[in-house]
Amino acid sequence: MSSSAMLLTTNGILDLIESEGIKSGRHVKQPTLQIINIRRVPANALTDVYWAILSDGTNSIEVVINTHLSHLVQSGQLEEYTIVKIKTYQYNVTDDNIH
């Protein structure tokens, strides 16, 4: 097991899905996860949207990074293999995928 995997929250992805985000009224856990991949998706002429794959070492989920945090991707503070603590998130289901 790699040293980064030991820092990750066991079943952190499942906890995110089960708690359904800040609007659910349930306690929102703050898992430590790793960014596995980030990709830029042009939204329009002025805005780029970033999608990321987050992993807890066992499970993974594809997410959209809030546009207010795009500067962290652009500056290199958020990049592949960065370990992050998820403090707040919004849970949406679209086309049978969770974003």
Backbone torsions as a table, in degrees:
resi	resn	phi	psi	omega
1	MET	NA	132.0	-179.9
2	SER	-73.1	158.5	-179.3
3	SER	-64.0	-32.6	178.7
4	SER	-68.5	-33.2	179.5
5	ALA	-65.5	-31.0	179.5
6	MET	-70.2	-23.4	179.5
7	LEU	-81.3	-17.9	-174.8
8	LEU	-79.0	150.0	-179.9
9	THR	-76.6	119.8	177.3
10	THR	-58.6	128.7	-178.8
11	ASN	59.8	26.4	-179.8
12	GLY	-61.0	-37.2	178.2
13	ILE	-65.6	-44.7	179.3
14	LEU	-63.1	-37.6	176.7
15	ASP	-61.8	-41.0	177.9
16	LEU	-61.4	-45.3	-178.6
17	ILE	-65.5	-43.6	-177.4
18	GLU	-68.5	-33.9	-178.0
19	SER	-80.9	-18.4	175.0
20	GLU	60.0	26.3	172.1
21	GLY	81.6	-176.9	-171.6
22	ILE	-68.9	-20.7	-176.1
23	LYS	-89.2	-2.1	-175.5
24	SER	-78.8	-19.2	-176.0
25	GLY	83.7	-5.5	177.5
26	ARG	-89.0	161.7	175.2
27	HIS	-63.2	128.5	179.3
28	VAL	-99.1	117.1	176.8
29	LYS	-74.2	158.0	-179.6
30	GLN	-118.3	78.7	-175.6
31	PRO	-72.4	152.4	172.1
32	THR	-96.8	122.3	-174.6
33	LEU	-130.7	169.6	178.1
34	GLN	-117.9	136.5	174.0
35	ILE	-78.1	120.5	-179.5
36	ILE	-92.9	-34.3	-176.9
37	ASN	-154.5	144.2	172.4
38	ILE	-131.5	137.0	174.8
39	ARG	-138.4	145.0	-179.6
40	ARG	-91.3	133.8	176.5
41	VAL	-125.2	112.3	179.5
42	PRO	-61.4	124.5	179.6
43	ALA	-91.4	-41.4	175.9
44	ASN	-162.5	-170.5	-175.6
45	ALA	-64.8	-23.9	-174.7
46	LEU	-106.0	-18.2	-170.3
47	THR	-129.5	136.5	169.9
48	ASP	-108.1	142.4	175.7
49	VAL	-111.6	139.4	178.9
50	TYR	-112.7	129.9	174.1
51	TRP	-104.5	145.5	179.5
52	ALA	-138.0	154.4	169.8
53	ILE	-107.4	122.5	178.4
54	LEU	-105.0	145.6	-179.3
55	SER	-134.3	146.6	171.8
56	ASP	-103.8	12.5	-179.1
57	GLY	99.4	-21.5	178.5
58	THR	-123.1	-48.9	-177.1
59	ASN	-109.7	159.0	176.6
60	SER	-141.0	161.6	179.8
61	ILE	-148.8	145.0	175.2
62	GLU	-92.6	132.9	-176.3
63	VAL	-133.7	161.5	171.9
64	VAL	-102.6	129.5	177.0
65	ILE	-82.6	129.6	179.9
66	ASN	-51.8	136.9	-177.9
67	THR	-61.0	-24.4	176.8
68	HIS	-68.1	-14.5	179.5
69	LEU	-105.5	3.8	-178.9
70	SER	-56.9	-33.9	-179.7
71	HIS	-61.8	-27.3	177.9
72	LEU	-70.0	-34.2	176.2
73	VAL	-72.5	-45.9	-177.4
74	GLN	-63.3	-32.0	-179.9
75	SER	-85.5	-7.9	-179.9
76	GLY	89.0	2.3	177.8
77	GLN	-70.0	-32.4	172.3
78	LEU	-110.2	118.1	178.9
79	GLU	-149.9	176.1	179.3
80	GLU	-55.8	138.4	177.8
81	TYR	75.8	4.4	173.7
82	THR	-69.4	138.9	175.6
83	ILE	-96.9	129.5	-175.2
84	VAL	-129.4	153.0	172.0
85	LYS	-106.3	123.7	-178.7
86	ILE	-85.5	111.2	-177.7
87	LYS	-95.8	-41.0	176.1
88	THR	-139.8	151.0	177.1
89	TYR	-161.4	160.1	176.7
90	GLN	-115.6	134.1	-176.2
91	TYR	-101.9	120.5	177.3
92	ASN	-132.9	143.4	174.4
93	VAL	-113.2	124.0	177.9
94	THR	-135.9	132.1	178.1
95	ASP	49.4	44.9	179.5
96	ASP	62.7	16.3	174.8
97	ASN	-118.4	149.4	177.8
98	ILE	-97.9	130.5	-179.1
99	HIS	-129.3	NA	NA
